Amino acid sequence: MSTHSLSQLRSLEAESIHIFREVAAEMQRPCLLFSGGKDSIVMLHIARKAFAPARIPFPVMHVDTGLNFPEILAYRDRWIEKLGLTLVVASVPDAIRRGLVREEPNGSRNRIQTPVLLEAAEKHKFDALFGGGRRDEEKARAKERVFSFRDEFGQWDPKNQRPELWNLYNGRVHQEQSIRVFPLSNWTELDIWTYIREEGIEIPELYLAKEREVGERDGMLYAVNEFTPLREGQVARRVMCRYRTVGDANLTAAVESDADTIDKIVEEISTVRITERGATRGDDKTSETSMEDRKKEGYF
């Protein structure tokens, strides 16, 4: 008797499709968080597969910090229009003007994203938010469930999580409570790039290596642009580099690389031993628990 088994990548895809469909069946008003980064791009692609030939049956939300790479915003708008989706923009600059949040002295807008996200979720009555977090990225994400329960204040209690035996997910929530859902939780960075290659998914050119003008700061390479101008005494140099992750332009560093094709990226990622956030995100270096602290407050 012949047997049929899925490859690891197709098993991960099937699991993610199952998660999307479970949320659509259980929850009233889900929404997909889309940053324009590689994980949210893959998440959007899988959501299309989950509900094909129909359109994705929920809106997309971008928490806009005002510090985005222009290439990412152009990519976001192009795909939202192409797929005919509803885009909800939760604007941090607008929240600053209204007095909802204040700028932080270090220039990071990561922590002040949280009240903006929570306000938008409450305004639109979203009871489930899809995020692209993966367990291999960071230790706080490693211990979070696929269905991550949030209380009426949008907060996460890492000591009070629901069991998920045999891939059974409990989406039951009371009024004002919600869940965050991570369809890519069991994927790795290598899985993401291998899937992008196999599916032929378009990506922003920031992920591909090319010669860029950068300045070195704290051992990290930051592109010289309006968000990260050269500091006094700093000298720019041209380096062949690319971005492994895409966050705010003032806090996301590039890595030296000659991987100018998807095949080369897959080959490169298969040999690295440090996560993309650890290598390129300055905002995660503020403390040992920076990510977990933000997630407890409501960050995705």
Residue, then its C-alpha position, 0 to 999 in steps of 0.5 A: m500500500s502506498t502512502h502519501s506524506l507532505s514535505q516539512l514545508r507543505s506541512l507547515e503551510a497546511e497548519s497555517i491554513h488550518i489556523f486561518r480557517e479556525v479563526a475565521a470560523e470561531m471569531q467575529r471580527p478578525c484582522l491581519l496585521f501587515s507590516g510589509g516584512k517577509d513574515s507578514i508577506v508570507m502570512l498574507h500569501i497563505a491567507r489567500k490560499a486558505f480562502a481561495p477562490a474567495r477573497i480574504p474575508f477580513p481587513v488588513m491593519h498596518v501600525d504606521t510608526g511614521l518611520n517606515f522604509p518608503e519601499i515597504l509602504a509602496y509594497r503594502d499599498r500595491w498589494i492591498e490594491k491588487l487584492g482588493l482588501t480593506l486597509v486600516v492604518a493605525s498612525v503613531p504620528d497621528a496619536i502623538r499629535r493627539g496626545l495619546v502617546r509621547e515620543e521616547p527619548n531614544g527615538s524608538r516608537n516600538r513601545i508607543q505602538t502598543p496604545v495605538l494598536l489597542e485603540a485601533a483594535e477597540k475602535h474596529k471591534f477586532d476580536a482576533l489579530f493575526g501576527g507574523g511572529r515566529r518562535d525562533e525569533e526571540k525567547a518571549r515569542a518562543k513561549e507564546r501559544v498560537f492562540s494568545f489570549r489577551d485580557e480586556f486591556g489587551q495585555w498578555d500573561p505568560k503564566n496564564q496560557r491555554p493548552e493547545l493539545w493535538n492542535l486544538y485551539n480555544g478561541r472562546v473570549h468574553q466581551e472586550q477580550s481578544i486573541r492574537v494568532f500566530p499562523l507562522s509560529n512553528w516556522t523558522e527564518l529558513d522555512i520562510w525564505t524557502y517558501i518564498r522561493e518555492e512560491g515565487i513570492e515578490i519581496p521588497e528589494l531591501y531584502l536583496a543585497k546591493e551596494r548601499e551607503v551606510g554608517e556604523r553605529d554600535g557595531m551595526l550598519y545603518a543606511v544613511n537616510e532621513f531617519t539615520p543621518l550621519r552623526e558628527g564625525q561619522v564617515a559613510r562607506r559603501v557596503m554590499c549589504r541587505y536587510r534580514t528583517v524590516g522594522d523602523a528605518n531608524l532602528t533596523a540595521a543591514v548585514e553585509s551580504d552578497a545574497d542578491t537572489i532568493d537562492k543565495i538568501v536561502e543558502e546564506i540563512s542555512t549557515v547563520r547561527i544568530t536570529e535576524r532580530g538579534a543581528t539587526r534590531g537595535d530596539d531589542k537590545t535595550s534590555e534582556t526582557s524588552m520584547e516580553d515587556r512590550k508583549k505584556e503591555g499589548y504588543f503583537 
